[in-house]
């Protein structure tokens, strides 16, 4: 799943950065060589990071 459309950053990339210790979307994006653009993705990216770092339960998609 794409988290950041502007930079084409995937959820897997954000999760990998979070597991490496990057605690904010800005830091996670920098880890993959990008900067935040429009900012629409920041809340979701932070949720993904928080999940990966154990700060919040894993999101479940409901069909």
C-alpha positions as CSV (number, residue, x, y, z in Angstrom):
1,X,0.0,0.0,0.0
2,X,1.2,3.5,-0.8
3,X,1.4,5.8,2.3
4,X,2.8,8.9,0.5
5,X,1.6,9.5,-3.0
6,X,3.9,12.5,-3.6
7,X,7.0,10.4,-2.9
8,X,5.6,7.0,-3.7
9,X,6.6,5.7,-0.3
10,X,5.1,2.3,0.7
11,X,3.8,1.1,4.0
12,X,6.5,-1.5,4.0
13,X,9.2,1.2,3.7
14,X,7.7,3.2,6.6
15,X,7.5,0.0,8.7
16,X,11.1,-0.9,7.9
17,X,12.2,2.7,8.9
18,X,10.2,2.4,12.1
19,X,11.8,-0.9,13.0
20,X,15.2,0.9,12.5
21,X,14.2,3.5,15.1
22,X,12.8,6.3,13.0
23,X,9.9,7.7,15.1
24,X,8.4,10.3,12.9
25,X,7.2,10.4,9.3
26,X,9.8,13.1,8.5
27,X,12.6,10.9,9.8
28,X,11.2,7.8,8.1
29,X,10.9,9.6,4.8
30,X,14.4,10.9,5.0
31,X,15.6,7.3,5.6
32,X,14.4,6.5,2.1
33,X,15.8,9.8,0.6
34,X,12.6,11.9,0.5
35,X,11.1,15.0,2.2
36,X,7.5,15.5,3.2
37,X,5.7,17.2,0.3
38,X,2.0,18.0,0.8
39,X,1.6,16.5,4.3
40,X,-1.7,14.6,3.7
41,X,0.0,11.3,4.6
42,X,1.5,12.3,7.9
43,X,-1.2,11.1,10.2
44,X,-1.4,7.7,8.5
45,X,2.4,7.4,8.4
46,X,2.6,8.2,12.1
47,X,0.0,5.5,12.9
48,X,2.0,3.0,10.9
49,X,5.2,4.0,12.8
50,X,3.4,3.8,16.2
51,X,2.1,0.3,15.4
52,X,5.5,-0.9,14.4
53,X,7.1,0.5,17.5
54,X,4.4,-1.0,19.7
55,X,2.8,2.3,20.7
56,X,-0.6,1.4,19.3
57,X,-2.3,-1.9,18.3
58,X,-2.0,-3.0,14.7
59,X,-4.7,-1.6,12.4
60,X,-7.1,-4.1,11.0
61,X,-8.7,-3.4,7.6
62,X,-12.4,-4.3,7.5
63,X,-13.8,-5.4,4.1
